[in-house]
Structure formats: structure tokens, C-alpha cells
Amino acid sequence: MDRIYMDYSATSPLRKEALDAMMPYLTENFGNPSSIHWFGRTAKKAMEEARASIASSIGAADPSEIIITSCGSEADNLAIWGVMETYGKKHIITSAIEHHAVIDTVKILAKEGYEATYIPVDEYGLVDPEAVRNAIRPDTGLVSIMHGNNEIGTIEPIGEIAGICKEKGVLFHTDAVQTLGHIPINVQAIGADLLSFAGHKFYGPKGIGGLYVRKGIRLEPQLTGGAQERKRRAGTENVAYIIGMAKALELAIAEMPDETRHLTTLRDRLIKGLFERIPEIKLNGHPTKRLPGNVNISYKYVEGESLLLHLDMNGIAASSGSACTSGSLEPSHVLMAIGLNHETAHGSVRMSLGKYNTEQDIDKVLEVYPGIVAKLREMSPLYVKTTCARKEFCDESGTCSVNK
């Protein structure tokens, strides 16, 4: 069976060019970059060149503004804890649809005596910048609003939010794990003070990420025991993975215009085809202000987990939302925040496309998916039978003969 991967928002395959760049530092150039001998100096030089490449890719003023972390979640934690513990202010602002790396961290802060404000979103998942402005208080230490949502793909107006924060004298952090390498990012133009990213979202290796920290911002380290990363994050650096991440990001940015056109074309074709073939479905997220490869749709009267299992049996890999909460029985906090009820939220599936998807992949999904939805709806006691999702069973009026 040919298998189709449509879960790029969860992770992406490591591209060959990144692996090739990594290999020498997994083998002969294995030195610890903190060592002063030749092996260490060789590793250190390559690592700092990679750091400079990452800084250039996002428009950072200096390579020293890039802190390497183990992943995007650690970068989020470092940004939030690091700022709040350093500056002594007790109020933090975030949105209702953040990744759990932000949401859960803010909840723990609240248990430690901090206060949190969660900005609601509209039906498309958009944060209103004026709501952020109105929530800022004299004791606000940080505003953390994600750039692009990992579940519904909505792209937030972070430039405007960053401008408000600057006007108010409040630091601004954005989780750009889903956007870096996929849509243009320049930290100077955005006005972000801190920005998180992860290598495996743009065809780099897993287990490596980073945090941009504008020069002059102090951070209380969360991982101690060494002077690495200018004393902001202890631990021997993962040199090979840093190099692989930098190479993958460099290529992703170079290829971005072509890949954006490719993914947008496939995304819109998939959405249009599903709406033509399956009744009673809803697109989640903003119709145009969304990530190029994101398709998140709710299917009434069916369980998303059942849809995923049947898709997998047909060789199609998709997701019900965030990969970090795939074992949870609770409905997505993102889908609830945009106004879906429990049943509709549970019937949602995210298909996230990437550079290796093709038109033939879309055709395959459109061929098998309507029948899967129809079959599961037939088994559902909640299904109010109207017309059949499979046109071969409908008469001229559109009435389904199976449901008569």
C-alpha cells in the first residue's frame, strides 16, 4: 500500500541536505565545543557558523541573540520563566489557543503566585490586538501570543501586538514553531523581543530548537550547571543537530516562495474537494489568514479518532490536532475557544501538507475520504440522515437511496 503523509504540523522528514551537513559532526568531528583543543575548536567554529546562519535567516541583529534549546517547548518555557523570574513582575498575558508548552507553563506560573490573563479569540481563532492593549497592566511582565496556530493554522497579527507591547513598555514573546520556514519572519520587522522555533518543523532534525532573545533582555536560566549559551542554558551543545537545523532553515527560506505556492494550491484543492463531496462539515481557522499547508475540518456526527483510524487503514496519516495531546480524551482547547461544541470538536481532523505531497495525494484522499465519513455516519446514533456523501447512491434530487 502506498502511504500518504499529511501530518507535517506534527513533524517533518529530515531532508537529505540537512543530514549530509550533520554527518561529519556525528562521526569524525565529534569534539565538545567547550574544549580548547583542535577537536573542540573545530566543533565550536561549525556551531557558531550555524548560529550565525540562523540569526541571518530570521533577521536577528547578532548571532548572540540565538539561544539553542532542545526543542520548541523548552524555548517557550525558557522565554516565559526566564522573563518572569528576572524582571519581578507578576502578571502575564497569553491567548486562549496557545500550544500547551505556553498554556501549561502559564498555569504553573499561576500556581506560583503569578496572575494570568487569557485573551479570547474570535470564531476564526484571531486575537484582537486591542484586547491585548486593554489587558496590559503596570505589573505585566510579558505578553506571549503565538504566530501561527498549530491546530487550525490561523496566523495572528503579531506585528501589531508587538507594536502595542513596545508602546506600553512590555516584553513580547511569540511561539513561531509552526511558522518559521513556512511564512516570512524577520524579528526586526515584527518587533518581537523573544521568538521560539523548532528544527523538525522545517525538515531539520528532531530534538533541537531555539529561542531568539533581543540583545539587552536578561533571562534567568532554567537549566543550570554550565556556562554554555552565554550562561543562559547549560549543557553540552548538540553540534550536529544545530548544524542540521541551520541548513534546513536556510533551504526552507530559499525555497519558501515556490513551496508556498505549491502548498496553497494543494490546500485549497483539498478543501474545495471535501466541501463538494461531504455535507455538514466546517472549516476551522481563518479562511485566508492561515498556514499554507493547514486543513482543519470538523465532520458532524462522527468521532475524529475513528476517522483517523480509517484514514490510516487506507494509508493516509493525519491528526486530530496537536501531536503533544494525541492521547487526551478532552476536546481541543483551541476548537472550544473558537466556539465549537464538544461533539463537533471531537469530530475534527487536521491534515497538514508539506513539500513532498502531490496532487495525486489529494486525489487519493478525495477518493476514499467521503466513503469513510459516510460509513461512520451510518453507524452514528446522532446522524440525522439527509443526503448521502457518496454521490453514486443519490437520485436526481440528491436524496440518498441508502437512507430512505
Summary of the structure (lengths in Angstrom):
residues: 404
radius of gyration: 22.6
end to end distance: 35.3
largest distance: 80.4
contacts: 1409
relative contact order: 0.15
helix: 44%
strand: 15%
